[in-house]
Amino acid sequence: MSPSRREIAAGLLAAPAILSARSVQAAGRPVTVASLFGEDKPETKIWRRIAETLARTAPGRFDLRIVGNAALGGEKEVAEGVRLGSVQASLSTVSALSGWVPDSQILDLPFLFKDRGHLRRVLAGPLGAELRGKFEAQNFVVLGFINYGARHLLAKEAITTPEGVKGKRIRVIQSPLHTELWSGLGAYPTPIPIPETYNALKTGVVDCMDLTKSAYVGFKLHEVVPYLVETGHIWASGVIYVAAPFWKSLSADDRAALATAAAEGVGYFDDLIVADEDASMARAKAEGGKVVQPEDRSAWEAGARKVWASFAPKLGGIEKIEAAASA
């Protein structure tokens, strides 16, 4: 019988020589960190960098035990682990946390942000502070906002117009906003955890999905959905976060050290994502992947505006949305 995910994770956690940052002293406080990817991806590299920083600034006080390759589950499973206390820290898209913090869906509104700088400015302002408070109320302490890059449509064929998704079964994040976006375009949204998407696409459970360029290759999805349509419809903002009980149990000095290391990690992560997107797409193209441009972008944006109007009453009104769009 093959081992369960829980057994695998337990085995990983029992191997601190492998999982703990090499430079962190073994006497440090154990911190279980969940990552969806392996050592070569930004989602894990950021935690290695944070561990290295803490080894200098808070020597012997933290022992980051980084469990990669989604061994502790997808984003929602990890978030549940953080709330229960079995996981102390991770990264997550805000999409995956929107069930607990519905107001964070404003960051997922399609075609809201023009580029990385636009999103960064908004999160550095009052909206970012407001969302941090709402995440903490749900036991998620946000140490920084990160940017996973833009989400694009992934398909088995070149779907370049909104009409092309009609009747398609599309994998979506378990988020009402994502569901409404694609159902409004005539597709059939199907929530599936990210670790299960490869098989779902390969076996025809779903026909397409949307994802960032880095994760597209990180999960080897170019093997089963070779077309990436550069819609860039949502900027996938995310958070570095820790469990509130863990955070509250730290001394003021340890909180400051961890917050500072995480803040430095934000810039490092964003730089890694940009580089990884380039490397990922080069690999995808070398292995048969194809990048195509959407036709009639205004038609895609028109469909997105319907989502703005629908969600405005839940997200503080259309004026708040328009203010973020023009920031």
Order of alpha helices (4+ residues) and beta strands (2+ residues): alpha-alpha-beta-alpha-beta-alpha-beta-alpha-alpha-alpha-beta-beta-alpha-beta-alpha-beta-alpha-beta-alpha-alpha-beta-alpha-alpha
